[in-house]
């Protein structure tokens, strides 16, 4: 037998300092790590738009804005321990479908630098290396 050991030293803290978005197909929840909240400057006053590159369907982006059609993020209170999230089962299922993900829950890193498209900033969801698939 050859066991690979996972412990607090080699796995639990690997992504703690990275901006992460987690998606759950069952609940439709998209939640952001503290680093992602800081990077994207998310707050109750701002909304989120998710975009997909039709020419490269595996490329997904987030735009933070004040658009009235944007998904409003919810900044958790005592019961959510400061979690920042929004819900859209349709978006999560579409993302998972384009990536061939059949599991319920997955996380992705978010690029630290935005891409500017038509004068607007979009943050790439790095879909090539999902983690936490269960």
N, C-alpha and C positions, 0 to 999 in steps of 0.2 A: 504494500500500500504506500502511496505517496500523497501526503496531505499538504495542502497549501493552507497556512494558518492566516486568518484575518483577525486583527485585533485593533485596539485603540491606536496603536502606533502606526500601523500601515494602512488603515482604511477609514476609520471613523472621522478623521480630521482632514482627509484629502481635499474635500470640496468646501470646507468651512469658509475659506477666504475668497470664494468665487461667487459671482452673480449667477443665481440659478432660478429657473422657472420649473415648477413641478406641475404635471398635468395628470388628472385622474379621469379616465373615460367613464367610470361608473357614476361618479358624482358630478362630473363636468367642471370640477374646480381647477382653476389655474392659480397657483400660489407662488409668491416670490420670496426668495431668501432675503435676509437683512441687507446683504451686499447688493443685491439687485434693487432693492428699495432705494438704497442710497444712490446707486449708479443712475437709475432712471428718475430719481427725485419724485417718487410716487407719493401721493397724498390723497386725502378725501376730496380735494378740490379738482383733481385731475382724473382723466379717463384713459382708457387703453384701447387702441385699435390693433388688430392682428391682420397682417397682410401676407399673401402668398405670391411668390414670383411665378406667374403662369408659364414663363419660358424655362424655368428651373423649379419644378413643383416640390422638390424637397427643401427648398429655401423658404423659411418662414421668418417673419419680422414682427417686431412690436414697435408701435409708435405711441408715445405719451402725449396727450393733448387735452385741450379744453373743449373739444368738439361735443356738441350736444348728442350726437349719435354714438359716441364712444361708450364702451363698457365702463361703468363707474367702479372703481376699486373700493373695496371695503377694508378699512383698517381695523383689525380685530381689537376687541376690548378685553376685559379680564378673562373671559372664557376662551378666547382664541390666542392669548399670550402674544399679542402684537402682530399676528399674522396679517399679511396684506394679500388680498386675493380678489378674484372675480369668477363668475361662473358662466360657462357656455359649453354644454355637452356637444353642441354642433361643431364648434371650433376644435375641441379636443379630438372628437372622432374623425374630423377631416384631416387634422395633423397626423394622427395615428394611421389613417388609411393611406395617405401619401407616402408614409415612411414604412409601411408594412408591419406596424407594431400591433400585436394581438393581445398584449397584456393590458391590465387595468391602469397601471401607474408607472410613470417614467419622469425623469428629470433631465433637463438640458441646461448647459451653460449658456449665458448670454454674452455676446461680444462686448468688450469694454469700450469699443469705439463705434460710434454710429456710422451708418451709411447714409449719405444725403441723396435723396431722390426727389426731383422736382422741388427743390428747396426745403424739403422736410426731412427731419432726422428719423431714421429707422434703426432699431437695434436688432442685429441678426441673432436668431435662436440657433445655436450650433447643434444641428440635428445629426451630424455624422457620428457622434459618440454619446448616445443616450446612456444614462446610468440608472440604477435602482429599479430596473425592470422586474416587476413581480406580478 
